[in-house]
Amino acid sequence: MTPFDATRLRVSAIQALLCSQTAPDALVCILGLDSRYSSEAEELFCFLFPSIRKAEPSAQLDDDIIDDVVIAIKSDSIHIYCNPLNYRLLLPYICGLSGLIVHCLSDIEYEDCDFAEEFKINSFVRMLQGCNEIGIPHRVANHHGTHFDKFDIEKWPLIQAYAMDDFRSGGFFTLVHHVVDCSSLLSSIYGQLDPISMKKLLSTDMVQLAQHWQAMCSVISTETKGKPMGKVLISRLFEPLSTYYDYGMIKYAGMHRVKKPFLLCGSDTRGCISYGEKGDVRTHISPDCLHMVVQAVSPGAPLSCSRTYFFVPDFSPDSVADHADIECNEDARLLSDLYNRTISAVNLAMEVFSSSLSSQQAEQAALSCIKPLLVERNFSQVNIQFSLEAYDCLGCLLETKDGENQSV
C-alpha cells in the first residue's frame, strides 16, 4: 500500500463520520507550537500520515518546520496549510486526494517571516469560513476522566492570532465557532483494523510478542534444568512477559484493558487472578505441579497468546492422544485429554461463529464437543464458562451483538 493509499483510506473514514447530522462541520488538526504541541493533534496527524515521521526527507528538516501544518477536514473536502519545505514531505501522501485545497507559499515568499505568518493565519480563517461547529481532538483516544474546556483552546498561539482585527475573522475563535472535543468520535476510527494497522500488527506487534514469548521459554528451560521444581521462582519465569506488558502500556496509560498477562501453575490455574495481584498465589512452583498456563498480551494491540505447558518428562499431549499405550502419569493423561478436547471445541466454535455470527450457536457447538469427555471422566457437574470477545486494534474490548460483523 502506497503512502497516498493509506492517507486516502483514513481521510475517507473521517469524512464518512463527518457526514452524520450530529457531527461537526469540520475537524481541525493544528500541529507544533501553534497548538502548544498538542499530543492529540500529533496523534491525529500520525494517523492520517502513517510513517511520515520515519520518512527519509523528514530527517533533513527541523521539527518546527515539519510541524508547521494545519489541517481542516470537511465531509467533502480537506484543507491543508503547509510551508514549501514540508510540502515536499507531504506530497506523496496528499497528491490526488479528492477535494484537496492546499494553502502554501512559494520558496521566495516564505523567506519573509512576517508575510508567512500572516498567510498562515489568513489561510486558517479561510479554511473555516461557513463552519459553525468545529471539532478538535483535545484528549488522547480512550483516556477517560479529562474534562474538555474550550477555553484551553484559546491559549493556543494560532487560535489567539485568529481573533486579531487584521484578519477579519469576527472575534475570538470559541465565540465565532462552537468548539467540541472530537476525541470520542475519532476513537471509533483509531480502533478499526484497516490495512495500515494490520501491517503494523503483523510486522511489529506480532514479532515483538513472539520474541518475548521465546525469551520466556528460554528462561523456563534454564530455570527448570537440573533444579527441583519447588525451587523455581514463578516471578522469574513470568518476568519477560510482565516486563514487556508493563513497559508497553506506559504509552497507553489510562487505557482500560480487560485481557492481561498471567502465569499460573498447578492448582492456581483453577481461579481467575487479577494481573499483579499477589493473593495466595505461590512464589515457587509446587514440587508436585504437573502443568502451567501462560498468557501473553501485546500492549496496544489485540494480540494475545495462551498456552498450557506440562512438567512431565518426555511428555506431549499430542503424543499421548495419538498413542494410548504410552505410559505416563494418569493425571497428566487426564490433563492432556482435556487440553486436546478444549482446543477442538474452541476451533469448532470459531468456525461456527464465523459462518453464523451467532454466539449461541458457537457455544452449543463448543459444549457438544467437550461435554462427552467430561461425562466419560465423571466431570459432568463441571461448570463450563463460554464467551466470545471482540477487540479493536488497540486491544480494547468491544460490545458485540449477534448478527453484526465488526470491523476489528
C-alpha positions in Angstrom: 0.0 0.0 0.0 1.4 3.4 -1.0 1.5 6.4 1.3 -1.2 8.0 -0.7 -3.5 5.0 -0.5 -3.0 4.9 3.3 -3.9 8.6 3.7 -6.8 8.5 1.3 -8.3 5.5 3.2 -8.1 7.2 6.5 -9.2 10.6 5.3 -12.2 8.9 3.7 -13.0 7.2 7.0 -13.1 10.5 8.9 -15.1 12.2 6.2 -17.7 9.4 6.4 -18.1 10.2 10.1 -18.5 13.9 9.3 -21.5 13.1 7.1 -23.6 12.4 10.1 -26.0 15.1 11.1 -24.6 15.2 14.7 -21.0 15.5 13.5 -19.1 18.9 13.5 -18.8 20.8 10.2 -15.1 20.4 10.2 -12.4 18.6 12.1 -9.2 20.7 12.8 -5.7 19.5 13.4 -3.1 22.1 14.4 0.5 20.8 15.0 3.5 22.1 16.9 3.9 25.4 18.6 0.6 26.7 17.2 -1.3 24.2 19.4 1.3 24.2 22.2 2.4 20.9 21.0 -0.9 19.1 21.4 -0.3 15.4 21.7 -3.9 14.7 20.5 -3.2 16.7 17.3 0.0 14.8 16.8 -1.9 11.5 17.2 -4.4 12.5 14.5 -1.6 13.7 12.2 0.3 10.3 12.5 -3.0 8.5 12.0 -3.6 10.4 8.7 0.0 10.2 7.6 1.4 6.8 8.8 5.2 6.5 9.0 5.7 10.2 7.9 7.9 10.8 10.9 10.1 8.0 9.8 10.3 9.1 6.2 13.8 9.9 4.9 13.2 13.5 3.9 11.9 14.3 7.5 15.4 13.7 8.9 16.7 16.7 6.9 14.1 19.1 8.4 13.8 20.6 11.9 10.8 19.5 13.9 9.4 23.1 13.8 9.5 23.1 10.0 7.7 19.7 9.8 5.1 20.7 12.4 4.2 23.9 10.5 0.9 22.2 9.4 -2.8 23.0 9.9 -5.4 20.6 8.6 -9.2 21.1 8.3 -11.2 18.1 7.2 -14.8 18.5 6.0 -17.2 15.9 4.7 -16.5 16.8 1.0 -13.0 18.4 1.1 -9.7 18.7 3.0 -7.7 21.9 3.5 -4.0 21.7 4.3 -1.8 24.6 5.2 1.9 23.8 4.9 5.2 25.5 4.1 7.2 24.9 0.9 9.7 22.7 2.8 7.3 20.2 4.4 5.1 20.3 1.3 7.6 18.0 -0.4 7.3 15.7 2.6 3.5 15.7 2.5 3.2 15.5 -1.3 3.4 11.6 -1.6 0.5 11.4 0.9 -1.8 14.1 -0.4 -1.4 14.1 -4.2 -4.7 13.2 -5.7 -6.9 13.5 -2.6 -10.5 14.3 -3.6 -11.5 17.9 -2.7 -7.9 18.8 -1.7 -7.1 22.5 -1.2 -3.5 23.3 -0.3 -2.5 26.6 1.2 1.2 27.1 0.6 3.6 29.9 -0.3 6.4 29.7 -2.8 10.0 29.4 -1.6 10.7 33.1 -2.2 7.5 34.3 -0.4 8.3 32.0 2.6 11.6 33.8 3.2 9.6 36.8 4.5 8.7 35.6 8.1 6.1 38.2 8.8 4.3 37.6 5.5 4.5 33.8 6.0 2.8 34.2 9.5 0.1 36.4 8.1 -0.5 33.9 5.3 -0.9 31.1 7.8 -3.5 32.9 9.8 -5.4 34.1 6.8 -5.4 30.5 5.5 -6.7 29.2 8.8 -9.6 31.8 8.7 -10.4 30.8 5.1 -10.4 27.1 5.9 -13.2 27.5 8.4 -15.5 30.0 6.6 -19.1 28.9 6.8 -18.4 26.3 9.5 -20.4 26.7 12.7 -19.3 23.7 14.8 -15.6 22.8 14.9 -14.2 19.5 16.2 -10.7 19.5 17.8 -9.1 16.4 19.4 -8.4 17.5 23.0 -7.5 14.3 24.8 -5.9 11.1 23.7 -8.4 8.5 22.5 -9.6 6.0 25.2 -8.3 8.2 28.0 -11.1 8.9 30.5 -11.6 11.5 33.2 -10.3 14.6 31.3 -12.8 17.4 31.2 -12.9 19.4 28.0 -12.7 23.1 28.5 -12.9 25.0 25.2 -11.1 28.0 26.7 -8.0 25.9 26.9 -8.0 26.1 23.1 -7.9 29.9 23.3 -4.4 29.6 24.8 -3.1 28.2 21.5 -1.0 30.8 19.6 -2.8 30.2 16.3 -6.2 30.4 17.9 -5.2 33.6 19.7 -4.0 35.1 16.4 -7.3 34.2 14.9 -9.1 36.9 17.0 -6.8 39.8 15.7 -8.7 42.5 13.9 -6.3 42.4 11.0 -7.7 39.1 9.8 -11.4 40.0 10.0 -12.3 36.6 11.5 -15.1 38.1 13.6 -13.6 37.8 17.0 -12.5 35.1 19.4 -12.3 31.6 17.9 -14.5 29.9 20.5 -17.2 32.7 20.2 -17.3 32.6 16.4 -17.3 28.8 16.3 -18.9 26.2 18.6 -15.9 24.1 19.6 -16.3 20.5 20.6 -13.9 17.7 21.6 -14.0 15.1 18.9 -11.7 12.5 20.7 -14.6 10.1 21.2 -15.6 10.4 17.6 -12.0 9.7 16.4 -11.6 6.8 18.9 -14.1 4.7 16.8 -11.8 5.3 13.8 -8.5 4.7 15.6 -9.7 1.3 16.8 -10.6 0.0 13.4 -8.4 -2.7 11.9 -7.6 -1.3 8.5 -4.8 -2.4 6.1 -2.3 0.0 7.7 -2.9 -1.2 11.3 -2.9 -4.8 10.1 0.5 -4.3 8.6 1.8 -2.9 11.9 0.1 -5.8 13.7 1.9 -8.4 11.6 5.3 -6.7 11.1 5.8 -5.2 14.6 3.3 -6.3 17.3 3.3 -10.0 16.4 7.1 -10.1 16.1 7.6 -8.4 19.5 5.1 -10.8 21.2 6.9 -13.8 19.6 10.3 -12.5 20.8 9.2 -12.1 24.4 7.4 -15.4 24.4 10.6 -17.1 23.2 12.5 -15.3 25.9 10.1 -16.7 28.5 10.6 -20.2 27.0 14.4 -19.8 27.3 14.1 -18.7 30.9 11.8 -21.8 31.7 14.3 -24.1 30.0 17.2 -22.6 32.0 15.5 -22.4 35.4 13.9 -25.9 35.4 17.0 -27.7 34.1 18.6 -29.8 36.9 16.7 -27.9 39.6 14.0 -29.2 41.9 10.6 -27.8 40.8 10.0 -26.5 44.3 13.0 -24.2 43.9 11.8 -22.5 40.7 10.5 -18.9 41.2 7.3 -18.2 39.3 8.1 -14.5 39.0 11.4 -15.3 37.3 9.6 -17.4 34.6 7.0 -14.6 34.2 9.4 -11.7 34.0 9.9 -11.5 30.2 6.1 -11.3 29.6 5.3 -9.0 32.5 8.1 -6.5 31.7 7.0 -6.5 28.0 3.4 -5.6 29.0 4.2 -3.1 31.8 6.6 -1.0 29.7 4.5 -1.2 26.6 1.4 0.1 28.5 3.2 3.2 29.6 2.3 4.7 26.3 -1.3 3.8 26.9 -1.6 5.0 30.5 -5.3 5.2 31.5 -6.5 2.7 28.9 -8.7 0.0 30.3 -7.5 -3.5 29.2 -9.7 -6.5 30.1 -7.2 -9.1 28.9 -3.9 -9.1 30.8 -0.9 -11.5 31.0 -0.5 -14.2 33.7 1.4 -17.3 34.5 -0.3 -19.8 36.8 0.9 -23.2 37.9 -0.9 -26.3 39.2 -4.0 -25.7 41.3 -3.7 -22.0 40.9 -5.0 -22.4 37.3 -8.4 -23.0 38.7 -9.1 -19.4 39.7 -9.0 -16.0 37.9 -6.3 -13.9 39.4 -6.0 -10.2 38.7 -2.8 -9.0 37.0 -0.2 -8.0 39.6 -2.3 -9.4 42.4 -0.3 -11.4 45.0 -3.1 -13.0 47.0 -2.4 -16.6 47.8 -0.5 -17.3 44.6 2.6 -19.3 45.3 6.0 -17.6 44.8 7.6 -21.0 43.9 6.2 -23.8 41.7 4.8 -26.6 43.8 7.0 -29.7 43.8 4.2 -31.9 42.5 3.0 -29.4 39.9 2.1 -31.1 36.6 1.2 -28.2 34.3 1.4 -24.4 33.9 -0.9 -22.0 32.0 0.6 -18.9 30.5 -0.9 -15.9 28.7 1.0 -13.1 27.0 -0.7 -9.9 25.9 0.6 -7.4 23.4 0.3 -3.8 24.8 -1.7 -1.5 22.4 -2.7 -4.4 20.1 -5.4 -7.1 20.1 -2.8 -9.9 20.1 -2.6 -12.4 22.9 -1.4 -16.0 23.2 -2.3 -18.6 25.8 -0.6 -21.9 26.1 -0.6 -24.9 28.5 2.8 -26.5 29.4 3.3 -29.9 31.1 6.1 -30.5 33.5 6.1 -34.3 32.8 9.5 -35.5 31.3 9.2 -36.6 27.7 5.5 -35.8 27.7 3.5 -34.2 24.9 -0.3 -34.0 24.8 -0.3 -34.8 21.1 1.8 -38.0 21.6 -0.5 -39.3 24.4 -3.6 -38.6 22.3 -2.1 -40.5 19.3 -0.5 -43.4 21.3 -2.6 -44.6 24.1 -0.1 -47.3 25.0 2.5 -44.7 26.2 3.0 -44.9 29.9 2.6 -41.6 31.8 1.2 -40.1 34.9 -2.6 -40.7 35.0 -3.3 -37.1 36.0 -1.1 -35.9 33.1 -3.1 -38.1 30.7 -6.3 -36.6 32.0 -4.9 -33.1 31.5 -3.8 -33.9 28.0 -7.2 -35.3 27.1 -8.9 -32.1 28.4 -6.3 -30.0 26.7 -6.8 -31.5 23.2 -10.6 -31.6 23.5 -10.7 -28.0 24.6 -8.7 -26.9 21.6 -11.0 -28.8 19.3 -14.0 -27.2 21.0 -12.6 -23.7 20.6 -11.7 -24.3 16.9 -15.2 -25.6 16.2 -16.8 -22.6 18.0 -14.8 -20.2 15.9 -15.7 -22.0 12.7 -19.5 -21.9 13.6 -19.4 -18.2 14.6 -17.5 -17.1 11.5 -20.3 -18.6 9.4 -23.3 -17.8 11.5 -22.3 -14.8 13.6 -24.3 -16.4 16.4 -22.6 -16.7 19.8 -25.4 -19.1 20.9 -24.7 -21.5 18.1 -21.0 -21.2 18.7 -21.5 -22.0 22.4 -23.7 -25.0 21.6 -21.1 -26.4 19.2 -18.3 -26.0 21.8 -20.3 -27.7 24.6 -21.3 -30.6 22.3 -17.7 -31.2 21.6 -16.3 -31.1 25.2 -19.2 -32.5 27.3 -18.9 -36.1 26.2 -15.4 -36.3 27.5 -16.4 -34.7 30.8 -19.2 -37.3 31.2 -16.8 -40.1 30.4 -14.3 -38.9 33.0 -17.1 -38.3 35.6 -16.9 -34.5 35.5 -20.5 -34.0 34.4 -21.1 -31.4 37.1 -18.3 -29.1 36.0 -19.5 -25.6 35.2 -18.2 -24.6 31.7 -17.9 -20.9 31.0 -18.0 -19.8 27.4 -17.6 -16.3 26.0 -16.8 -14.7 22.6 -14.9 -11.4 22.8 -14.1 -8.8 20.2 -11.3 -6.3 20.4 -10.3 -3.2 18.4 -6.8 -2.7 17.0 -5.7 -1.2 20.3 -6.8 -4.2 22.3 -9.8 -2.6 23.9 -12.9 -4.8 24.4 -15.8 -4.1 22.2 -19.5 -4.8 22.7 -20.7 -7.3 20.2 -24.2 -8.4 19.1 -25.2 -11.5 17.2 -25.5 -11.0 13.5 -23.2 -8.0 13.4 -19.8 -8.1 11.7 -17.4 -5.8 13.4 -14.5 -4.0 11.6 -12.0 -5.0 14.2 
